[in-house]
Amino acid sequence: MGFVKEFKEFAIKGNVMDLAVGVIIGGAFGKIIDSVVKDLVMPIVSSIIGQPDFSNLYVVLKGNVPDGTTLEKAREIPETAIFAYGSFLTVALNFFLLALVVFLLVKGINSLKRKEEAKAPASPPAPTKEELLLTEIRDLLKNK
């Protein structure tokens, strides 16, 4: 099989196209979720706890760093050892809020799906093989 033909078969398969659509929608959805966290949730968090960006929080383990020095400037001071925990706290908080927003969205979508499924009337079950066979026997007996 030629390379072009094999690639065409691979690219046309439904799974590849579904994956491509999923990646594109996922990228757009990621921007929406990022905006929800950054523009809607973080201002509320900052009004409650004050400062949502902890990236300048650090502890000096070794060396002499003046009070009020930013993390970036503190790292430039020679012979200092700095434990920068603030960036981790900011990223962990953002991740938690992002996961919470995604969970709430998925929960809302699932509840809407359940409501739609409850509204849809259940179709009657298809007859079993035994029922079909009995119906056939009945019809044959009627014809005799």
PyMOL commands that set and color helices and strands:
alter all, ss='L'
color gray80, all
select helices_A, chain A and resi 3-12+14-49+71-76+86-119+129-143
alter helices_A, ss='H'
color red, helices_A
select strands_A, chain A and resi 59-62+81-83
alter strands_A, ss='S'
color yellow, strands_A
deselect
rebuild
show_as cartoon
